[in-house]
Amino acid sequence: MPRFDDFGKQMVRAALEGRGFVETDAEAPAETRRVDLWFNPDPARTQPADDLGLFGRVTAGPCTLEFFHNTPGGDELAACLIKHGNFRHFLSLRKTAPPIPTQWVISSGRPERGIEGLRFYPMTGWPSGIYEGPPLLWTRLVVVNELPVARDTLLLRLLGAGAVLRQAIAELASLPAGAPERTLALPILVRLRLTVPTNPAKQTSDDQEFLMNTEDIVETWRQEAIHEGVEQGERKVLLLLLRRRFGRQVNTEIERRIAAAPAAQIEVWIDRVLSADSLAELLAD
């Protein structure tokens, strides 16, 4: 589902931005297919990968990533291989060719037909759930629901679905406030909630399950946002949140209103960021 695949791209981009060149929706010419995410590590900006766990190992070298919240069929997986081949060829034609990437497909479940039909095998020296295809396919596969349940795999399991995602969210919420996984993923999960329609009739079953699974972390995030606001300026935090949700509706008049409001009112408005259907409802006195 695009909403959850977008979460994957956002989280992975946030994790990698300080480590090298990252581009989402990179063009792979032919039929103008786009690579979900393309990453080249920058040796000048190397950071310890320990804070990313197994995901740090996956992205240790030049790579592209494709995200499937819904398990892909065999044809979908094969299409990824074709797109990646085109992308590699496109890169090789550049005047100064960048490092040619390996493709990683992140699938919430096991794409049985793709694994069998494309001859993917478990990778030696890696945990369960990690597969590779024949060498000239330049493609590896992460089956999220087969990964061992450990903190090392948490970031990758947050890219899963159903019970796997539910457990990963619970583990994320239980981590200490300063944990790198929590700092990275929790704000993006909260932003994902903002994209879910407030009208239940427009919500998918995935949307409804996600809302239930993330109720607790929203309250955790709210308290942390308020605490951060005390230290860094509650008004600045509120404006940031409003712009993320309502974009250009947050004009100079709204900014002046927030600047003049008492601290108690700011806290009320922060509390409404996730529940209000409109900017007017959120800022009601």
PyRosetta script that sets phi, psi and omega in degrees:
from pyrosetta import init, pose_from_sequence

init()
pose = pose_from_sequence("MPRFDDFGKQMVRAALEGRGFVETDAEAPAETRRVDLWFNPDPARTQPADDLGLFGRVTAGPCTLEFFHNTPGGDELAACLIKHGNFRHFLSLRKTAPPIPTQWVISSGRPERGIEGLRFYPMTGWPSGIYEGPPLLWTRLVVVNELPVARDTLLLRLLGAGAVLRQAIAELASLPAGAPERTLALPILVRLRLTVPTNPAKQTSDDQEFLMNTEDIVETWRQEAIHEGVEQGERKVLLLLLRRRFGRQVNTEIERRIAAAPAAQIEVWIDRVLSADSLAELLAD")
pose.set_psi(1, 130.1)
pose.set_omega(1, -173.3)
pose.set_phi(2, -52.5)
pose.set_psi(2, -40.1)
pose.set_omega(2, -176.8)
pose.set_phi(3, -59.3)
pose.set_psi(3, -44.5)
pose.set_omega(3, -176.9)
pose.set_phi(4, -77.9)
pose.set_psi(4, -31.9)
pose.set_omega(4, 174.2)
pose.set_phi(5, -67.3)
pose.set_psi(5, -34.7)
pose.set_omega(5, 175.3)
pose.set_phi(6, -63.3)
pose.set_psi(6, -37.9)
pose.set_omega(6, 175.4)
pose.set_phi(7, -57.8)
pose.set_psi(7, -44.5)
pose.set_omega(7, 179.2)
pose.set_phi(8, -58.8)
pose.set_psi(8, -45.3)
pose.set_omega(8, -179.6)
pose.set_phi(9, -64.5)
pose.set_psi(9, -40.9)
pose.set_omega(9, -179.1)
pose.set_phi(10, -65.3)
pose.set_psi(10, -45.1)
pose.set_omega(10, -177.7)
pose.set_phi(11, -65.8)
pose.set_psi(11, -44.0)
pose.set_omega(11, -179.0)
pose.set_phi(12, -66.2)
pose.set_psi(12, -41.2)
pose.set_omega(12, 177.7)
pose.set_phi(13, -61.2)
pose.set_psi(13, -44.3)
pose.set_omega(13, 179.5)
pose.set_phi(14, -61.8)
pose.set_psi(14, -36.5)
pose.set_omega(14, -179.1)
pose.set_phi(15, -69.8)
pose.set_psi(15, -30.6)
pose.set_omega(15, -170.4)
pose.set_phi(16, -104.1)
pose.set_psi(16, -11.8)
pose.set_omega(16, -171.8)
pose.set_phi(17, -59.6)
pose.set_psi(17, -34.1)
pose.set_omega(17, -179.4)
pose.set_phi(18, -83.9)
pose.set_psi(18, 4.4)
pose.set_omega(18, -172.3)
pose.set_phi(19, -115.3)
pose.set_psi(19, -12.2)
pose.set_omega(19, -178.3)
pose.set_phi(20, 169.4)
pose.set_psi(20, -165.2)
pose.set_omega(20, -179.7)
pose.set_phi(21, -79.5)
pose.set_psi(21, 128.7)
pose.set_omega(21, 179.1)
pose.set_phi(22, -129.5)
pose.set_psi(22, 133.5)
pose.set_omega(22, 176.2)
pose.set_phi(23, -137.6)
pose.set_psi(23, 125.9)
pose.set_omega(23, 174.9)
pose.set_phi(24, -94.8)
pose.set_psi(24, 153.2)
pose.set_omega(24, 179.8)
pose.set_phi(25, 54.4)
pose.set_psi(25, 43.5)
pose.set_omega(25, 179.4)
pose.set_phi(26, -69.2)
pose.set_psi(26, 135.3)
pose.set_omega(26, -175.2)
pose.set_phi(27, -74.3)
pose.set_psi(27, 134.0)
pose.set_omega(27, 174.3)
pose.set_phi(28, -118.2)
pose.set_psi(28, 93.5)
pose.set_omega(28, -172.6)
pose.set_phi(29, -55.2)
pose.set_psi(29, 159.7)
pose.set_omega(29, -177.0)
pose.set_phi(30, 134.7)
pose.set_psi(30, -93.2)
pose.set_omega(30, 175.7)
pose.set_phi(31, -105.0)
pose.set_psi(31, 35.1)
pose.set_omega(31, -179.4)
pose.set_phi(32, 48.3)
pose.set_psi(32, 50.5)
pose.set_omega(32, 171.1)
pose.set_phi(33, -82.4)
pose.set_psi(33, 152.1)
pose.set_omega(33, -177.0)
pose.set_phi(34, -120.9)
pose.set_psi(34, 135.8)
pose.set_omega(34, 175.6)
pose.set_phi(35, -76.5)
pose.set_psi(35, 133.8)
pose.set_omega(35, -178.0)
pose.set_phi(36, -58.6)
pose.set_psi(36, -48.1)
pose.set_omega(36, -179.9)
pose.set_phi(37, -154.3)
pose.set_psi(37, 137.1)
pose.set_omega(37, -179.5)
pose.set_phi(38, -123.3)
pose.set_psi(38, 128.8)
pose.set_omega(38, -175.7)
pose.set_phi(39, -132.5)
pose.set_psi(39, 131.3)
pose.set_omega(39, 171.6)
pose.set_phi(40, -121.9)
pose.set_psi(40, 113.9)
pose.set_omega(40, 177.0)
pose.set_phi(41, -59.8)
pose.set_psi(41, 143.3)
pose.set_omega(41, 177.7)
pose.set_phi(42, -106.1)
pose.set_psi(42, 113.3)
pose.set_omega(42, -178.5)
pose.set_phi(43, -57.0)
pose.set_psi(43, -27.5)
pose.set_omega(43, -179.2)
pose.set_phi(44, -76.1)
pose.set_psi(44, -15.5)
pose.set_omega(44, -178.5)
pose.set_phi(45, -120.7)
pose.set_psi(45, 30.7)
pose.set_omega(45, -178.4)
pose.set_phi(46, -64.6)
pose.set_psi(46, 137.9)
pose.set_omega(46, 176.0)
pose.set_phi(47, -129.5)
pose.set_psi(47, 152.9)
pose.set_omega(47, 176.8)
pose.set_phi(48, -57.2)
pose.set_psi(48, 133.2)
pose.set_omega(48, -179.0)
pose.set_phi(49, -85.1)
pose.set_psi(49, -3.0)
pose.set_omega(49, -175.9)
pose.set_phi(50, -58.5)
pose.set_psi(50, -34.0)
pose.set_omega(50, -177.1)
pose.set_phi(51, -70.2)
pose.set_psi(51, -14.4)
pose.set_omega(51, 178.9)
pose.set_phi(52, -100.4)
pose.set_psi(52, -4.5)
pose.set_omega(52, 178.3)
pose.set_phi(53, 61.5)
pose.set_psi(53, -139.9)
pose.set_omega(53, -178.9)
pose.set_phi(54, -61.7)
pose.set_psi(54, -31.3)
pose.set_omega(54, 178.1)
pose.set_phi(55, -61.7)
pose.set_psi(55, -35.2)
pose.set_omega(55, 176.4)
pose.set_phi(56, -63.1)
pose.set_psi(56, -34.8)
pose.set_omega(56, 178.1)
pose.set_phi(57, -71.1)
pose.set_psi(57, -38.9)
pose.set_omega(57, 178.6)
pose.set_phi(58, -60.5)
pose.set_psi(58, -39.1)
pose.set_omega(58, -174.3)
pose.set_phi(59, -102.6)
pose.set_psi(59, 25.5)
pose.set_omega(59, -178.0)
pose.set_phi(60, -69.3)
pose.set_psi(60, -23.8)
pose.set_omega(60, -179.7)
pose.set_phi(61, -126.5)
pose.set_psi(61, 177.7)
pose.set_omega(61, 178.1)
pose.set_phi(62, -55.3)
pose.set_psi(62, 132.5)
pose.set_omega(62, -175.0)
pose.set_phi(63, -157.4)
pose.set_psi(63, 159.4)
pose.set_omega(63, 165.1)
pose.set_phi(64, -116.7)
pose.set_psi(64, 153.7)
pose.set_omega(64, 179.3)
pose.set_phi(65, -129.5)
pose.set_psi(65, 137.7)
pose.set_omega(65, 175.1)
pose.set_phi(66, -121.2)
pose.set_psi(66, 132.2)
pose.set_omega(66, -172.5)
pose.set_phi(67, -111.1)
pose.set_psi(67, 131.4)
pose.set_omega(67, 177.8)
pose.set_phi(68, -130.4)
pose.set_psi(68, 98.2)
pose.set_omega(68, 174.3)
pose.set_phi(69, -66.0)
pose.set_psi(69, -36.7)
pose.set_omega(69, 171.7)
pose.set_phi(70, -98.5)
pose.set_psi(70, 131.9)
pose.set_omega(70, -175.7)
pose.set_phi(71, -55.8)
pose.set_psi(71, 126.9)
pose.set_omega(71, -178.0)
pose.set_phi(72, -74.7)
pose.set_psi(72, 150.4)
pose.set_omega(72, 171.6)
pose.set_phi(73, -79.5)
pose.set_psi(73, 175.4)
pose.set_omega(73, -179.0)
pose.set_phi(74, -59.9)
pose.set_psi(74, -41.1)
pose.set_omega(74, -179.6)
pose.set_phi(75, -65.7)
pose.set_psi(75, -38.0)
pose.set_omega(75, 179.2)
pose.set_phi(76, -65.0)
pose.set_psi(76, -41.3)
pose.set_omega(76, 179.0)
pose.set_phi(77, -66.7)
pose.set_psi(77, -40.6)
pose.set_omega(77, 177.8)
pose.set_phi(78, -62.6)
pose.set_psi(78, -36.9)
pose.set_omega(78, 178.6)
pose.set_phi(79, -63.8)
pose.set_psi(79, -34.4)
pose.set_omega(79, 176.0)
pose.set_phi(80, -61.8)
pose.set_psi(80, -39.9)
pose.set_omega(80, -179.1)
pose.set_phi(81, -66.4)
pose.set_psi(81, -40.9)
pose.set_omega(81, 178.8)
pose.set_phi(82, -64.1)
pose.set_psi(82, -46.0)
pose.set_omega(82, 179.8)
pose.set_phi(83, -60.6)
pose.set_psi(83, -42.0)
pose.set_omega(83, -178.3)
pose.set_phi(84, -67.3)
pose.set_psi(84, -38.1)
pose.set_omega(84, 176.4)
pose.set_phi(85, -61.2)
pose.set_psi(85, -42.2)
pose.set_omega(85, 177.8)
pose.set_phi(86, -63.5)
pose.set_psi(86, -40.4)
pose.set_omega(86, -178.3)
pose.set_phi(87, -65.9)
pose.set_psi(87, -44.2)
pose.set_omega(87, 177.6)
pose.set_phi(88, -60.1)
pose.set_psi(88, -41.6)
pose.set_omega(88, 179.3)
pose.set_phi(89, -65.4)
pose.set_psi(89, -42.7)
pose.set_omega(89, 179.1)
pose.set_phi(90, -59.0)
pose.set_psi(90, -44.1)
pose.set_omega(90, 179.6)
pose.set_phi(91, -65.3)
pose.set_psi(91, -37.7)
pose.set_omega(91, -177.3)
pose.set_phi(92, -66.3)
pose.set_psi(92, -20.4)
pose.set_omega(92, -178.6)
pose.set_phi(93, -86.6)
pose.set_psi(93, -9.0)
pose.set_omega(93, 179.3)
pose.set_phi(94, -65.1)
pose.set_psi(94, 149.7)
pose.set_omega(94, -178.7)
pose.set_phi(95, -57.4)
pose.set_psi(95, -44.8)
pose.set_omega(95, 171.8)
pose.set_phi(96, -115.7)
pose.set_psi(96, 98.1)
pose.set_omega(96, -173.3)
pose.set_phi(97, -71.3)
pose.set_psi(97, 130.2)
pose.set_omega(97, 174.6)
pose.set_phi(98, -74.0)
pose.set_psi(98, 169.3)
pose.set_omega(98, 175.3)
pose.set_phi(99, -56.7)
pose.set_psi(99, 135.8)
pose.set_omega(99, -177.7)
pose.set_phi(100, -78.9)
pose.set_psi(100, 125.2)
pose.set_omega(100, -171.3)
pose.set_phi(101, -85.6)
pose.set_psi(101, 157.2)
pose.set_omega(101, 166.6)
pose.set_phi(102, -91.1)
pose.set_psi(102, 142.8)
pose.set_omega(102, 178.6)
pose.set_phi(103, -91.9)
pose.set_psi(103, 133.4)
pose.set_omega(103, 170.9)
pose.set_phi(104, -116.3)
pose.set_psi(104, 122.1)
pose.set_omega(104, 174.8)
pose.set_phi(105, -99.6)
pose.set_psi(105, 123.3)
pose.set_omega(105, -179.8)
pose.set_phi(106, -103.6)
pose.set_psi(106, 109.5)
pose.set_omega(106, -176.7)
pose.set_phi(107, -115.9)
pose.set_psi(107, 131.3)
pose.set_omega(107, -178.8)
pose.set_phi(108, -63.2)
pose.set_psi(108, -36.6)
pose.set_omega(108, -179.9)
pose.set_phi(109, -124.1)
pose.set_psi(109, -178.1)
pose.set_omega(109, -175.6)
pose.set_phi(110, -84.8)
pose.set_psi(110, 113.9)
pose.set_omega(110, 177.4)
pose.set_phi(111, -82.0)
pose.set_psi(111, 80.5)
pose.set_omega(111, -170.0)
pose.set_phi(112, -54.8)
pose.set_psi(112, -49.5)
pose.set_omega(112, -177.3)
pose.set_phi(113, -63.9)
pose.set_psi(113, -38.9)
pose.set_omega(113, 178.9)
pose.set_phi(114, -66.4)
pose.set_psi(114, -41.6)
pose.set_omega(114, -179.7)
pose.set_phi(115, -63.3)
pose.set_psi(115, -44.5)
pose.set_omega(115, -179.5)
pose.set_phi(116, -71.8)
pose.set_psi(116, -47.9)
pose.set_omega(116, -173.9)
pose.set_phi(117, -69.8)
pose.set_psi(117, -29.8)
pose.set_omega(117, -177.7)
pose.set_phi(118, -102.6)
pose.set_psi(118, 3.7)
pose.set_omega(118, 175.2)
pose.set_phi(119, 60.9)
pose.set_psi(119, 54.5)
pose.set_omega(119, 172.8)
pose.set_phi(120, -87.9)
pose.set_psi(120, 142.0)
pose.set_omega(120, -178.9)
pose.set_phi(121, -132.4)
pose.set_psi(121, 151.7)
pose.set_omega(121, 176.6)
pose.set_phi(122, -55.8)
pose.set_psi(122, 137.3)
pose.set_omega(122, -178.8)
pose.set_phi(123, -80.1)
pose.set_psi(123, 131.4)
pose.set_omega(123, 177.4)
pose.set_phi(124, -66.7)
pose.set_psi(124, 134.4)
pose.set_omega(124, 177.3)
pose.set_phi(125, 83.8)
pose.set_psi(125, 4.4)
pose.set_omega(125, 178.4)
pose.set_phi(126, -117.9)
pose.set_psi(126, 158.9)
pose.set_omega(126, 178.8)
pose.set_phi(127, -70.0)
pose.set_psi(127, 170.2)
pose.set_omega(127, 178.0)
pose.set_phi(128, -58.8)
pose.set_psi(128, 148.0)
pose.set_omega(128, 179.8)
pose.set_phi(129, 96.3)
pose.set_psi(129, -4.0)
pose.set_omega(129, 179.7)
pose.set_phi(130, -110.8)
pose.set_psi(130, 124.1)
pose.set_omega(130, -175.6)
pose.set_phi(131, -127.5)
pose.set_psi(131, 159.4)
pose.set_omega(131, 172.3)
pose.set_phi(132, -136.9)
pose.set_psi(132, 149.4)
pose.set_omega(132, 176.8)
pose.set_phi(133, -92.8)
pose.set_psi(133, -176.0)
pose.set_omega(133, 175.4)
pose.set_phi(134, -54.4)
pose.set_psi(134, 148.1)
pose.set_omega(134, -171.8)
pose.set_phi(135, -52.3)
pose.set_psi(135, -38.7)
pose.set_omega(135, -175.0)
pose.set_phi(136, -80.0)
pose.set_psi(136, 1.4)
pose.set_omega(136, 171.9)
pose.set_phi(137, -89.0)
pose.set_psi(137, -16.0)
pose.set_omega(137, 176.4)
pose.set_phi(138, 51.2)
pose.set_psi(138, 35.8)
pose.set_omega(138, -173.7)
pose.set_phi(139, -133.0)
pose.set_psi(139, 137.7)
pose.set_omega(139, 174.1)
pose.set_phi(140, -124.1)
pose.set_psi(140, 159.6)
pose.set_omega(140, -172.2)
pose.set_phi(141, -132.3)
pose.set_psi(141, 133.1)
pose.set_omega(141, 171.9)
pose.set_phi(142, -109.2)
pose.set_psi(142, 117.5)
pose.set_omega(142, 174.0)
pose.set_phi(143, -97.8)
pose.set_psi(143, 102.9)
pose.set_omega(143, -167.4)
pose.set_phi(144, -62.5)
pose.set_psi(144, -40.3)
pose.set_omega(144, -176.4)
pose.set_phi(145, -75.4)
pose.set_psi(145, 0.7)
pose.set_omega(145, 174.6)
pose.set_phi(146, -104.6)
pose.set_psi(146, -3.7)
pose.set_omega(146, -179.1)
pose.set_phi(147, -70.4)
pose.set_psi(147, 145.5)
pose.set_omega(147, 175.7)
pose.set_phi(148, -65.1)
pose.set_psi(148, 145.8)
pose.set_omega(148, 179.1)
pose.set_phi(149, -82.0)
pose.set_psi(149, 103.5)
pose.set_omega(149, -179.2)
pose.set_phi(150, -157.0)
pose.set_psi(150, 158.1)
pose.set_omega(150, -179.8)
pose.set_phi(151, -60.6)
pose.set_psi(151, -32.1)
pose.set_omega(151, 179.9)
pose.set_phi(152, -58.5)
pose.set_psi(152, -27.8)
pose.set_omega(152, -177.6)
pose.set_phi(153, -103.1)
pose.set_psi(153, 5.3)
pose.set_omega(153, -170.5)
pose.set_phi(154, -58.9)
pose.set_psi(154, -47.5)
pose.set_omega(154, -177.3)
pose.set_phi(155, -61.3)
pose.set_psi(155, -38.9)
pose.set_omega(155, 177.7)
pose.set_phi(156, -69.7)
pose.set_psi(156, -36.2)
pose.set_omega(156, 179.9)
pose.set_phi(157, -70.7)
pose.set_psi(157, -21.3)
pose.set_omega(157, 172.9)
pose.set_phi(158, -68.0)
pose.set_psi(158, -12.5)
pose.set_omega(158, 176.0)
pose.set_phi(159, -93.6)
pose.set_psi(159, 10.5)
pose.set_omega(159, 179.7)
pose.set_phi(160, -88.8)
pose.set_psi(160, -161.0)
pose.set_omega(160, -178.0)
pose.set_phi(161, -143.6)
pose.set_psi(161, 165.2)
pose.set_omega(161, 174.0)
pose.set_phi(162, 59.2)
pose.set_psi(162, -134.4)
pose.set_omega(162, -175.9)
pose.set_phi(163, -63.0)
pose.set_psi(163, -32.6)
pose.set_omega(163, 180.0)
pose.set_phi(164, -65.1)
pose.set_psi(164, -46.5)
pose.set_omega(164, 178.4)
pose.set_phi(165, -65.1)
pose.set_psi(165, -41.3)
pose.set_omega(165, -179.8)
pose.set_phi(166, -59.1)
pose.set_psi(166, -45.8)
pose.set_omega(166, 179.7)
pose.set_phi(167, -66.7)
pose.set_psi(167, -40.2)
pose.set_omega(167, -179.4)
pose.set_phi(168, -64.2)
pose.set_psi(168, -39.3)
pose.set_omega(168, 178.3)
pose.set_phi(169, -64.4)
pose.set_psi(169, -41.2)
pose.set_omega(169, 178.5)
pose.set_phi(170, -63.3)
pose.set_psi(170, -41.2)
pose.set_omega(170, 177.8)
pose.set_phi(171, -64.6)
pose.set_psi(171, -40.6)
pose.set_omega(171, 179.3)
pose.set_phi(172, -60.7)
pose.set_psi(172, -44.7)
pose.set_omega(172, -178.1)
pose.set_phi(173, -65.4)
pose.set_psi(173, -27.0)
pose.set_omega(173, -176.8)
pose.set_phi(174, -85.0)
pose.set_psi(174, -8.5)
pose.set_omega(174, -179.9)
pose.set_phi(175, -71.6)
pose.set_psi(175, 155.2)
pose.set_omega(175, 176.0)
pose.set_phi(176, -59.4)
pose.set_psi(176, 154.0)
pose.set_omega(176, -175.0)
pose.set_phi(177, -56.0)
pose.set_psi(177, -32.9)
pose.set_omega(177, -177.2)
pose.set_phi(178, -91.0)
pose.set_psi(178, 3.7)
pose.set_omega(178, -177.9)
pose.set_phi(179, -61.6)
pose.set_psi(179, 135.5)
pose.set_omega(179, -176.1)
pose.set_phi(180, -61.6)
pose.set_psi(180, -36.8)
pose.set_omega(180, 179.4)
pose.set_phi(181, -63.3)
pose.set_psi(181, -40.9)
pose.set_omega(181, -179.3)
pose.set_phi(182, -67.6)
pose.set_psi(182, -45.8)
pose.set_omega(182, 179.2)
pose.set_phi(183, -59.5)
pose.set_psi(183, -37.3)
pose.set_omega(183, -178.7)
pose.set_phi(184, -74.0)
pose.set_psi(184, -52.8)
pose.set_omega(184, -166.0)
pose.set_phi(185, -90.2)
pose.set_psi(185, -31.7)
pose.set_omega(185, -172.8)
pose.set_phi(186, -61.2)
pose.set_psi(186, -46.8)
pose.set_omega(186, 179.1)
pose.set_phi(187, -62.2)
pose.set_psi(187, -33.0)
pose.set_omega(187, -179.3)
pose.set_phi(188, -71.9)
pose.set_psi(188, -36.8)
pose.set_omega(188, 175.0)
pose.set_phi(189, -62.6)
pose.set_psi(189, -40.2)
pose.set_omega(189, 178.4)
pose.set_phi(190, -64.5)
pose.set_psi(190, -42.6)
pose.set_omega(190, 178.0)
pose.set_phi(191, -63.5)
pose.set_psi(191, -34.5)
pose.set_omega(191, 177.5)
pose.set_phi(192, -62.0)
pose.set_psi(192, -38.3)
pose.set_omega(192, 176.6)
pose.set_phi(193, -58.8)
pose.set_psi(193, -33.9)
pose.set_omega(193, -179.1)
pose.set_phi(194, -66.3)
pose.set_psi(194, -21.9)
pose.set_omega(194, -179.4)
pose.set_phi(195, -87.8)
pose.set_psi(195, -10.8)
pose.set_omega(195, -179.8)
pose.set_phi(196, -77.1)
pose.set_psi(196, 129.5)
pose.set_omega(196, 179.6)
pose.set_phi(197, -55.7)
pose.set_psi(197, 138.6)
pose.set_omega(197, 178.6)
pose.set_phi(198, -75.9)
pose.set_psi(198, -21.4)
pose.set_omega(198, 177.9)
pose.set_phi(199, -79.6)
pose.set_psi(199, 115.2)
pose.set_omega(199, -178.5)
pose.set_phi(200, -55.9)
pose.set_psi(200, -29.2)
pose.set_omega(200, -179.0)
pose.set_phi(201, -66.2)
pose.set_psi(201, -21.2)
pose.set_omega(201, -178.8)
pose.set_phi(202, -99.5)
pose.set_psi(202, 0.8)
pose.set_omega(202, -178.7)
pose.set_phi(203, -89.1)
pose.set_psi(203, 141.3)
pose.set_omega(203, 173.1)
pose.set_phi(204, -83.2)
pose.set_psi(204, 170.6)
pose.set_omega(204, 176.6)
pose.set_phi(205, -63.1)
pose.set_psi(205, -35.0)
pose.set_omega(205, 175.8)
pose.set_phi(206, -63.3)
pose.set_psi(206, -42.2)
pose.set_omega(206, 178.6)
pose.set_phi(207, -59.5)
pose.set_psi(207, -47.6)
pose.set_omega(207, -176.3)
pose.set_phi(208, -64.6)
pose.set_psi(208, -42.2)
pose.set_omega(208, 178.6)
pose.set_phi(209, -64.8)
pose.set_psi(209, -41.2)
pose.set_omega(209, 180.0)
pose.set_phi(210, -63.1)
pose.set_psi(210, -41.6)
pose.set_omega(210, 178.9)
pose.set_phi(211, -61.2)
pose.set_psi(211, -41.9)
pose.set_omega(211, 178.6)
pose.set_phi(212, -66.1)
pose.set_psi(212, -40.8)
pose.set_omega(212, -176.2)
pose.set_phi(213, -69.3)
pose.set_psi(213, -22.7)
pose.set_omega(213, -173.7)
pose.set_phi(214, -109.6)
pose.set_psi(214, 9.5)
pose.set_omega(214, 179.6)
pose.set_phi(215, -58.5)
pose.set_psi(215, -45.5)
pose.set_omega(215, -176.6)
pose.set_phi(216, -66.8)
pose.set_psi(216, -39.5)
pose.set_omega(216, -176.9)
pose.set_phi(217, -71.5)
pose.set_psi(217, -23.8)
pose.set_omega(217, 176.9)
pose.set_phi(218, -65.0)
pose.set_psi(218, -43.6)
pose.set_omega(218, 178.2)
pose.set_phi(219, -65.6)
pose.set_psi(219, -40.2)
pose.set_omega(219, 176.8)
pose.set_phi(220, -59.8)
pose.set_psi(220, -47.3)
pose.set_omega(220, 179.5)
pose.set_phi(221, -61.7)
pose.set_psi(221, -41.0)
pose.set_omega(221, -178.7)
pose.set_phi(222, -60.0)
pose.set_psi(222, -46.0)
pose.set_omega(222, -179.4)
pose.set_phi(223, -64.5)
pose.set_psi(223, -40.8)
pose.set_omega(223, 179.7)
pose.set_phi(224, -68.4)
pose.set_psi(224, -35.9)
pose.set_omega(224, 178.2)
pose.set_phi(225, -64.8)
pose.set_psi(225, -40.3)
pose.set_omega(225, 178.3)
pose.set_phi(226, -65.2)
pose.set_psi(226, -42.9)
pose.set_omega(226, 179.2)
pose.set_phi(227, -61.9)
pose.set_psi(227, -43.6)
pose.set_omega(227, 177.6)
pose.set_phi(228, -62.4)
pose.set_psi(228, -36.5)
pose.set_omega(228, 179.7)
pose.set_phi(229, -63.8)
pose.set_psi(229, -37.8)
pose.set_omega(229, 178.1)
pose.set_phi(230, -60.1)
pose.set_psi(230, -38.1)
pose.set_omega(230, -176.5)
pose.set_phi(231, -83.1)
pose.set_psi(231, -35.9)
pose.set_omega(231, -171.1)
pose.set_phi(232, -112.7)
pose.set_psi(232, -4.2)
pose.set_omega(232, -178.7)
pose.set_phi(233, 110.5)
pose.set_psi(233, 103.8)
pose.set_omega(233, -177.1)
pose.set_phi(234, -58.1)
pose.set_psi(234, -36.9)
pose.set_omega(234, -177.8)
pose.set_phi(235, -65.0)
pose.set_psi(235, -39.4)
pose.set_omega(235, 178.4)
pose.set_phi(236, -62.7)
pose.set_psi(236, -43.2)
pose.set_omega(236, 179.2)
pose.set_phi(237, -63.4)
pose.set_psi(237, -45.1)
pose.set_omega(237, -179.1)
pose.set_phi(238, -62.1)
pose.set_psi(238, -44.5)
pose.set_omega(238, 179.1)
pose.set_phi(239, -60.8)
pose.set_psi(239, -40.5)
pose.set_omega(239, 178.2)
pose.set_phi(240, -60.5)
pose.set_psi(240, -44.5)
pose.set_omega(240, -179.0)
pose.set_phi(241, -66.6)
pose.set_psi(241, -41.3)
pose.set_omega(241, 179.9)
pose.set_phi(242, -64.6)
pose.set_psi(242, -40.5)
pose.set_omega(242, 179.6)
pose.set_phi(243, -66.3)
pose.set_psi(243, -35.9)
pose.set_omega(243, 177.6)
pose.set_phi(244, -63.2)
pose.set_psi(244, -35.4)
pose.set_omega(244, -175.1)
pose.set_phi(245, -92.3)
pose.set_psi(245, -39.9)
pose.set_omega(245, -171.0)
pose.set_phi(246, -113.7)
pose.set_psi(246, -2.2)
pose.set_omega(246, 172.9)
pose.set_phi(247, 56.1)
pose.set_psi(247, -125.1)
pose.set_omega(247, -172.5)
pose.set_phi(248, -71.7)
pose.set_psi(248, -9.2)
pose.set_omega(248, 175.0)
pose.set_phi(249, -64.2)
pose.set_psi(249, -23.4)
pose.set_omega(249, -179.5)
pose.set_phi(250, -82.6)
pose.set_psi(250, 89.1)
pose.set_omega(250, -176.1)
pose.set_phi(251, -98.7)
pose.set_psi(251, -173.6)
pose.set_omega(251, -177.3)
pose.set_phi(252, -64.0)
pose.set_psi(252, -31.4)
pose.set_omega(252, 178.2)
pose.set_phi(253, -64.9)
pose.set_psi(253, -42.3)
pose.set_omega(253, 177.8)
pose.set_phi(254, -63.9)
pose.set_psi(254, -41.7)
pose.set_omega(254, 179.1)
pose.set_phi(255, -60.2)
pose.set_psi(255, -42.4)
pose.set_omega(255, 179.0)
pose.set_phi(256, -64.9)
pose.set_psi(256, -38.9)
pose.set_omega(256, 179.9)
pose.set_phi(257, -63.8)
pose.set_psi(257, -41.9)
pose.set_omega(257, 179.0)
pose.set_phi(258, -67.2)
pose.set_psi(258, -39.2)
pose.set_omega(258, -179.7)
pose.set_phi(259, -62.6)
pose.set_psi(259, -31.5)
pose.set_omega(259, -176.2)
pose.set_phi(260, -90.9)
pose.set_psi(260, -11.7)
pose.set_omega(260, -174.4)
pose.set_phi(261, -75.2)
pose.set_psi(261, 147.2)
pose.set_omega(261, 176.1)
pose.set_phi(262, -70.8)
pose.set_psi(262, 161.2)
pose.set_omega(262, -176.5)
pose.set_phi(263, -58.5)
pose.set_psi(263, -37.6)
pose.set_omega(263, -179.2)
pose.set_phi(264, -63.7)
pose.set_psi(264, -37.6)
pose.set_omega(264, 178.9)
pose.set_phi(265, -68.6)
pose.set_psi(265, -38.4)
pose.set_omega(265, 177.8)
pose.set_phi(266, -59.4)
pose.set_psi(266, -41.9)
pose.set_omega(266, -179.9)
pose.set_phi(267, -64.2)
pose.set_psi(267, -39.2)
pose.set_omega(267, 177.0)
pose.set_phi(268, -61.4)
pose.set_psi(268, -44.2)
pose.set_omega(268, -178.7)
pose.set_phi(269, -66.9)
pose.set_psi(269, -39.3)
pose.set_omega(269, 176.0)
pose.set_phi(270, -59.2)
pose.set_psi(270, -39.4)
pose.set_omega(270, -179.2)
pose.set_phi(271, -64.5)
pose.set_psi(271, -26.0)
pose.set_omega(271, -177.2)
pose.set_phi(272, -91.6)
pose.set_psi(272, -5.0)
pose.set_omega(272, -171.9)
pose.set_phi(273, -55.0)
pose.set_psi(273, -39.4)
pose.set_omega(273, -175.4)
pose.set_phi(274, -89.5)
pose.set_psi(274, -15.8)
pose.set_omega(274, -173.3)
pose.set_phi(275, -105.2)
pose.set_psi(275, -26.2)
pose.set_omega(275, -175.8)
pose.set_phi(276, -71.0)
pose.set_psi(276, 140.9)
pose.set_omega(276, 179.9)
pose.set_phi(277, -82.7)
pose.set_psi(277, -19.8)
pose.set_omega(277, -177.7)
pose.set_phi(278, -145.7)
pose.set_psi(278, 164.3)
pose.set_omega(278, 177.6)
pose.set_phi(279, -64.8)
pose.set_psi(279, -38.4)
pose.set_omega(279, 179.4)
pose.set_phi(280, -63.0)
pose.set_psi(280, -41.6)
pose.set_omega(280, 179.4)
pose.set_phi(281, -65.8)
pose.set_psi(281, -40.0)
pose.set_omega(281, -178.7)
pose.set_phi(282, -63.5)
pose.set_psi(282, -40.5)
pose.set_omega(282, -173.9)
pose.set_phi(283, -93.9)
pose.set_psi(283, 12.5)
pose.set_omega(283, 176.6)
pose.set_phi(284, -64.5)
pose.set_psi(284, 140.3)
pose.set_omega(284, -179.2)
pose.set_phi(285, -70.6)
pose.dump_pdb("model.pdb")
